[in-house]
Amino acid sequence: MKIAISNDHAGPEYKFAIVDYLNSIGVEVTNYGTDTPDSVDYADFGHPVATDVENGVVDFGIVICGSGNGISMTVNKHAGVRAALCWTKEIAELARQHNNANILSIPARYTSIQQAVEMVKTFLNTEFEGGRHANRIAKIPCA
């Protein structure tokens, strides 16, 4: 499995913990995020993840910013991207089951690092249910 991850200045510690987890389970990770708390623009760091998902270079993406909203809005502008802003593992599970989300957006200022890692575990271990949900996903424009 291949995953692209990115973060702005609110999320370096979250990213480090998530990458450690992903490495421990043998996932190949491409890091597009900043490694420092120095202020940056989330869009500059979100677009590379979305491009990798859009082009099939990776299986999933993970993006992190303070609220999770800005970076989620950014990546959702890309064709074929379905980023879900999640703040619990239950929402991450539903995002995969019902929405076939392919990017997990994490709000660093509103979740703990432990919660974020649990969301990643759940997101990656949950399958899309298809069926009636596939019909709904088909109604989401790709561009």
Steps between C-alpha positions, in 0.01 A plus 500: 500500500614853419386811685579868449488717812516873548457759771533867571661656808225366730581138429867396500475296821184333371669415173805356675282270713290392202806433283654294782183292515484461121866398483440242775239325285707514181322783319701703250459868592567812295533803728400833349450679831703749694713372788495823700241717679597802287192649332429371147202494264308170521407509130865478395527173693160353415520515121785245465304240702187560293699477177645164605152367587351647182768335283493163678857535627381412853211303643397762757592842633511651846495876550527697824443864589371685802127460435532246219269719292739705290711210385189289442347772281826522309534130421131462416553731200684215325318257273418169661597612850256435780659644813315456826554723800494265799540555872413150629579150381127438457474785249811371322335158475181645351701716260649183353188280522248747361700765314796301367725777630853480365653781708469531876507860626597542865442813714815520713363764734190296583631144536783337692789327328369168635156570350663588168693173485183307589314677219774402255484136614123496459506682166751256351327190634148587385363402162251691287160328522393582144137425420270797562805702602663449158196660338543805720874526438432490125305827538803689631662692211859403428625842397 
